């Protein structure tokens, strides 16, 4: 059941935990460039044409927000707050409108942020859940590299036993990031391999255990029951586990993915979001909709294909990248 990987391929160097803030900001800015082209350019147009902000300017802003996939509900609330401000105290310029919008967006993104659950003793157990195709397995591997950059010891658990390619793919990521993996054969019991992985992590005093689960829809009763069984297994071995359940979402699906996530979170105990493929979409505003409509924090964003292309989410850096 246990397997240690000794690949011939030299593991990639893990990212540096002391990575300069400027480099982080530049990478985030590059990742949201397509969204910024849509949103920021329209707001720049409003700022250039507007002295005192009127209803026409707010309607233009509304269109810009909807285009970036912030969503009708969240956009309506943002505009209501700005209209209220305009009634109480006029918004004197487009640049002031931009600053007020940034404040609104940062506040929305920060609202669900809370203390991250950490166990009294290792390991910290994190489940990655979601539907197939969103990047769960890739995100598991990248999270392993991220933890290594924090000088944490890491173990991966290949609990997606329904898809043979998922086990093989996670093995590749384990080799690349220089961590060990616990797996079983295709079709095996995911709860059993999780039991082995937690037992190994406890015995080896591993800091972080990442569990790649099978892709499932909230409507697939059997698979959701299986996830419940895994949660019970984790809690029996480590009180409070799993400490995090991260739902992996594909940013390119926009509002469609949000609806799927809304239904999924009701039955999976999700505590946060990993938003993948942020660099491949002009719908980056979905991060704001997630925070407001799901009341869940975005924990990480995927900004490329490399092992280091998973960034811990920072609301201020994200909004500054979008709006300059």
Secondary structure, 3 states (H helix, E strand, C coil): CEECCCCCCCCCCCCCCCCCHHHHHHHHHHHCHHHHHHHHHHHHHHHHHCCCCCHHHHHHHHHHHHHCCCCHHHHHHHHHHHHHHHHHCCCCCHHHHHHHHHHHHHHHHHHCCCCCCCCCCCCEEEEEECCCCCCHHHHHHHHHHHHHHCCCCEEEEEECCCCHHHHHHHHHHHHHHCCEEECCCCCCCHHHHHHHHHHHHHHCCCCEEEEEECCCCCCCHHHHHHHHHHHHHHHHHCCCCCCEEEEEEEHHHHHHHHHHHHHHHHHHCCCEEEEECHHHCCCCCHHHHHHHHHCCEEEEEECCCCCCCEEECCHHHHHHHHHC
